[in-house]
Amino acid sequence: MNNILQWNVHGLQANRQDLNILLSDFNPTLVSLQETFLKHNKSTAFKNYSSYSLLRVLAHTSWGADQETLLHLYRSLIQSKLDYGCIVYGSARGSCLQMLDPIQNHALRLCLGAYRASPASSLCVQANEPRSILGGKNFHSSIA
């Protein structure tokens, strides 16, 4: 019979001895580890992020690019990076995934020229983008 070991590690180095004991006791054929150790004071800072800088410059109200061009840039520069990591979204904690929401929301606000108080759901509808939170998980995917 095949033994499968699945464990939410929460700090691999800190729990390495426990993992070695589990491996020696159960001798699993498959080991699935989910690393969830993330500092709680992590914040998503966008000030030095080049894609946001480009959007911010091009979204200038008096001489900036139009909304359609900005949304194309958003999809190619920011949404593509979110989509690239979507494979691991299924195994990540919801609280870690919620840290991705401000990335999408901030970029859409820049593209649409919306106020900071605008609800994220209305931004997604106006930009024809899928809502970032689906069932407690973030699955970012583009609408073809």
HELIX and SHEET records of a PDB file:
HELIX    1   1 ARG A   16  PHE A   26  1                                  11    
HELIX    2   2 SER A   50  LEU A   58  1                                   9    
HELIX    3   3 GLN A   67  TYR A   74  1                                   8    
HELIX    4   4 ARG A   75  GLN A   79  3                                   5    
HELIX    5   5 SER A   80  TYR A   84  1                                   5    
HELIX    6   6 CYS A   86  SER A   91  5                                   6    
HELIX    7   7 GLY A   94  LEU A   97  1                                   4    
HELIX    8   8 GLN A   98  LEU A  100  5                                   3    
HELIX    9   9 ASP A  101  LEU A  112  1                                  12    
HELIX   10  10 ALA A  120  ALA A  127  1                                   8    
SHEET    1   A 2 ILE A   4  ASN A   8  0                                        
SHEET    2   A 2 LEU A  30  GLN A  34  1                                        
SHEET    1   B 2 ILE A 133  LEU A 134  0                                        
SHEET    2   B 2 LYS A 137  ASN A 138 -1                                        
END                                                                             
